[in-house]
Amino acid sequence: MELSAYKLVGRIRAKELRVEDYISSLYDRIKRMEKSVHAYITLTKDLALKRAREIDKKIERGDRTGRLCGIGIAVKDNICTKGIRTTCASHMLESFLPPYDATVIRHIDDEDGIVLGKTNMDEFAMGSSTEYSYFGPTRNPWDFDRVPGGSSGGSAAAVASSMATLALGSDTGGSIRCPASFCSTVGLKPTYGLVSRYGLIAYANSLEQIGPITGNVEDCALLLSCITSHDSLDSTSVNKPEEDYTKHLIDDVNGIRIGVPREFFGEGTQDSVEKMVWNGVLGLEGIGANYEETTLKSLQYALPAYYIIAMSEASSNLARYDGLRYGYRIPDKSYDWGTVFLKDRRFGFGFEVKRRIILGTFALSAGYHDEYYLKAQKVRTLIKRDFEMAFKKFDVLIGPTMPIPPFRIGEKVRDPLEMYMCDVDTVPSNLAGIPSISVQCGFSKGLPIGIQMMAPPFREDVLLRVAFSFQRNFPTLAKVRDK
Amino acid sequence: MKASGTRIGLEVHCQLTNLKTKLFCSCSSDYRGKAPNIYICPICMGMPGTLPVLNKKAVEDAMMVAIALGAKISGEMLFFRKNYFYPDMPKNFQISQYDKAGGVPLALGGFVQIDGKGVRIRRIQLEEDPGKLSYEGTIESSTHTLVDYNRAGIALIEIVTEPDMSSPKEARLFLEKLRSILEHLGVSDGSLEGSMRCDANISLKGGKRVEVKNISSFKEVERALSFEITRQKSLIERGLGVGQETRHWDEVRRITVSLRTKEEEQDYRYFPEPDLVPFVITEEQTRDIERRMPELPDKRRRRFIEQYHLLPQSAEILTRVKAIADFFEGCAKLYNKPIDISNWVIGELLPHIRDKSIGIDELRITPKHLVDILKLMDDGTISRETARFVLQNTLSTGKMPYEVIEERGVKRVVDRDYVKKMVEKVLEEHPRAVKDALVDRKVANYLMGKLMKMTEGRLDPKLAGEMIKRRLSELSKSATF
């Protein structure tokens, strides 16, 4: 079952493959692999098979079918699914049943996609390794001793191990691209405002987007086309005509101007990563693109600015989890409300979440607000400006997605700063709101390396074209073969 | 209650009660008298993943208020989060506005005229109302707190004044004027319970600023401020000084209680609401709203003076409450005797409203009722006294004036025989007064009074006067034998 969604849709519509058989085979695969990988928190097999039979009937009747006709999709567990528990990998929301679907879920349904289950992640999307999950870590399908990246680790691992054909993740500071890179998949963080955030449980609202994690660039374009829309429920969603991104899948980079910012190869970048990404750039030059080294000075402040803004917003977003209306509630209720809130939050949240809430609260406090939050916002403005300048000269900017290959489980959990450092190359796109894709670049000592490409706002078309050309001309193994 | 150097500023919260839905979701805002927690949805309950969407009508209403108060409207609406934990707030932050850290409220400046004095407005902003907490019995005795989120997310405007008022009475006058303005705009109905609430800042010469929270009505404002002035004055007189603090008005005990001192002030950690994009307000929009603005109390007052030739004072009183001004104009349209109508409204209706402390909408009388009574009086069918009686009766029963007159037989009596009989009776009952009246004719007025009292003012006064005069002169003739 290593076919792309693109090809599967063709076979299903041609009645060469029944949706029910295909979905069943995915669950068989899950049954074999899940014990080792642990990509899912919740599986929705009965619902999925029921939906599969409905779509099979549609096809039999000759009804019109959606663009995701029967395709099995894994959904990150911070995207609300009506009646299906949505946990954010937190004890706090362990039994939370949303009474609504996220807008992206409604789109998937409209396009006849099938939700297979909800995938594991770092609690409230705070992390880069999927180790900070209340339900235990996900393992990298390429090496079970290593992390799949995070925070959308379950989604990327599910696609890489063929436990899902497509997946949805969310990206606040790299949470789609990091696991895409670590699991040798494709992950796209769309332009801020392109995909509705309605139903995405917020970590840092001004930074995050929902996006596809897929085995290849074609599937990425297909899924992106299905989830982009103007949504009146999300005031930050942009009102622009819907686009079919698959028409930008053109193998032609002639005349494309590539900028390679030095800041993406800073301290902490492993040699093997640097070498492979440069090979990728040179490869693109070989098929007609031009490249030039460049510099975006403000990027040196991106990481601290990102963490201050993200944690500040998080400290406010996560205030609502007090156990009063939903979520974890201490068994003994005979306290005043202040004490109940305190205890619910003490026991309901994990360690990393509490760390970020405390730091964010501090950064917004009177006396520190100007020094931290406001200064971070100023840095953000500078970074945006630097990208604007760069995109006057270049069509795309290229660098590594992650400075290092996938690390061992447990290697960084004790040193949060070292963990935060992993996001150095992914956070700039979130601060600037620009689209950014991670594509397979190759393997180093058996571990996947990803190449990151960035484009100006709403130029997903350019991004997909360059990424498609790259993948077509320099193919890399996308999925784990059966052992 | 006026103390030298008293400075009072108000922070008024008014619900935009004419809106059908809440500020950031499509839940009904008509929550009064409804079962708890029925007008709620994932958005106003702040459930995970939901996002606010701004009610544009609320912005228009708030702009109208800003224009009416002469405030300068900002070019864009920016919302900020005000963070604090409280069980009545589903998100544990309130979406509000802020005037620091890059924030700007909906409008700045403005002015309200009260009793020949101006009160400056500092800022006007739009925000969401929290839910409502209630207790079984009292706070102290209740074992738990009940939360009703029907009110959570209702659109609220906050109007902050400069400390330009110098007495509790001025504070009340300001609030009355503000309420009249909002009612004339049709954006907020001040008669609805809890639709207008306020916090007051008060400082006396030699003391620091004290904020008093939890004042639920205009009457309470005067009480709370008077209490505070007395309390602060005595502290200052005893040389104890007044420190900056926040106090709570206890409506039951009618005292203020310290909530927190300056050192314990809450840090709300304001920052821009990332889920709402800045809402741009164009000058075109502002002009468009200006064009659609209804007549405001000050303009209406001037028009009453010009159009109806009312005394300035009468026009001022009538326009203090929109419903009363409307009532007056309703009458004036039916009967072209505006000055009489104004006298009756001010002299009869308003005292009734005050005594019963009810709203004019609770009166069981329409302009037609009053006009009917006045017409009956003017054509001589009933006396002025009877007219008063009929009005009071109509007010208390809601019956049509004609019905009251028929039922009580209070039609003015013009039957000469009957009047004559009554005159005889009065004269018989007051022989000493008759004797005096024969000497001093002015005492006849006393007899007239007695006559009217005996007949409950139903006799035609002209006829009765003539009859008394005639009878007295008959008596004086017969007495000269």
Interface residues (C-beta under 8 A of the other chain):
Chain A: N78 I79 C80 T86 C88 L93 F96 P98 P99 Y100 A102 R197 Y198 G199 L200 I201 A202 A204 N205 S206 S232 L233 D234 S235 T236 S312 E313 S315 S316 A319 R320 D322 L324 R325 Y326 W337 G338 F341 T361 L364 S365 A366 H369 D370 Y373 L374
Chain B: P42 M45 G46 M47 P48 G49 T50 L51 P52 V53 L54 R81 N83 F85 P87 P90 K91 N92 F93 A101 G102 T145 V147 D267 R269 Y270 F271 P274 D275 L276 V277
